[in-house]
Amino acid sequence: MPKVLLRKTATLRREIRSKGFLRVTKITTARLAVFVLSKIYKFPASWHPPTSARPYRLMVAKVVNDLKPHTVCEVGCGLGSILCRVDANERFGFDIDPGVVRAAKLLRGRKIHFAQGGLTAVHLSHIDVLILVNWIHEISPSELERELMPLLSRTRYLLLDAIDQDNSFGYRYKHDFSFLEGKAKRLSVTRHPNEGRSFQLFEVVV
Ligand SMILES: C[S@@+](CC[C@H](N)C(=O)[O-])C[C@H]1O[C@@H](n2cnc3c(N)ncnc32)[C@H](O)[C@@H]1O
């Protein structure tokens, strides 16, 4: 058997041992669906693992839902896997990747408004919760500050993720959000097993 196949079989066996057959079947089927979508809409499948493989999204949605928001906006929303679990009258998703936005519209566009763009594309007049999760490690604190500040006066709560300082995976930036001092109050810090990051809820105070 070729080496690659041997390695893949060994990985699959290990996964089945740790997660169980049913869960691995569910994850594999969902991965396949994302893979097919990624080929049609031309986006990197590796950035969009299914929620069965990355259940932190369920926890993020719960933190948001506990706030009983009316309007929720997620920037860097990917396929809308968090937004589709959020209970809010108005849900908006922005992403810089046009292929991902088209796929998200196909999957969930009847109930969620998706648009292409980053933080600077958000022109909503009021946002109860603004979610920025699992991509801000790609931009520097100064860039994040520059793009986020104009939205603060229109935003009530922020939900951000911060890579742990001792996380050795090689993420570019590990934010401490010190630029939010005096502008937003940290209300909670939540963790999910094996994520190597925390999910931080802030209330804007300016
Ligand atoms: C790993 S996915 C996470 C998706 C979603 N937040 C989640 O946790 O399920 C990261 C997404 O952020 C998007 N992204 C990266 N940089 C961005 C930026 N500067 N503005 C908006 N979206 C961005 C990518 O295109 C990708 O769809």
The ligand as a MOL file (V3000), in Angstrom:
LIG
                    3D

  0  0  0     0  0            999 V3000
M  V30 BEGIN CTAB
M  V30 COUNTS 27 29 0 0 0
M  V30 BEGIN ATOM
M  V30 1 C -11.2260 29.8770 9.7550 0
M  V30 2 S -12.5410 30.7210 8.9680 0 CHG=1
M  V30 3 C -13.5890 30.9950 10.3870 0
M  V30 4 C -15.0150 31.2310 10.0190 0
M  V30 5 C -15.9170 31.5190 11.2060 0
M  V30 6 N -15.5390 32.7230 11.8900 0
M  V30 7 C -15.9360 30.3570 12.1790 0
M  V30 8 O -15.2820 30.4530 13.2390 0
M  V30 9 O -16.5740 29.3550 11.8600 0 CHG=-1
M  V30 10 C -11.8440 32.3510 8.7300 0
M  V30 11 C -12.6300 33.1970 7.7410 0
M  V30 12 O -12.1890 34.5470 7.8800 0
M  V30 13 C -12.1250 35.1280 6.5970 0
M  V30 14 N -11.2070 36.2910 6.6850 0
M  V30 15 C -9.8520 36.2820 6.7910 0
M  V30 16 N -9.3840 37.5370 6.8760 0
M  V30 17 C -10.4710 38.3570 6.8340 0
M  V30 18 C -10.6430 39.7730 6.8630 0
M  V30 19 N -9.5900 40.6110 6.9670 0
M  V30 20 N -11.8950 40.2710 6.7880 0
M  V30 21 C -12.9680 39.4480 6.6720 0
M  V30 22 N -12.8640 38.1010 6.6140 0
M  V30 23 C -11.6330 37.5550 6.7040 0
M  V30 24 C -11.6650 34.0060 5.7010 0
M  V30 25 O -11.9710 34.2390 4.3400 0
M  V30 26 C -12.4120 32.8120 6.2950 0
M  V30 27 O -13.6450 32.6200 5.6650 0
M  V30 END ATOM
M  V30 BEGIN BOND
M  V30 1 1 1 2
M  V30 2 1 2 3
M  V30 3 1 2 10
M  V30 4 1 3 4
M  V30 5 1 4 5
M  V30 6 1 5 6
M  V30 7 1 5 7
M  V30 8 2 7 8
M  V30 9 1 7 9
M  V30 10 1 10 11
M  V30 11 1 11 12
M  V30 12 1 11 26
M  V30 13 1 12 13
M  V30 14 1 13 14
M  V30 15 1 13 24
M  V30 16 1 14 15
M  V30 17 1 14 23
M  V30 18 2 15 16
M  V30 19 1 16 17
M  V30 20 1 17 18
M  V30 21 2 17 23
M  V30 22 1 18 19
M  V30 23 2 18 20
M  V30 24 1 20 21
M  V30 25 2 21 22
M  V30 26 1 22 23
M  V30 27 1 24 25
M  V30 28 1 24 26
M  V30 29 1 26 27
M  V30 END BOND
M  V30 END CTAB
M  END
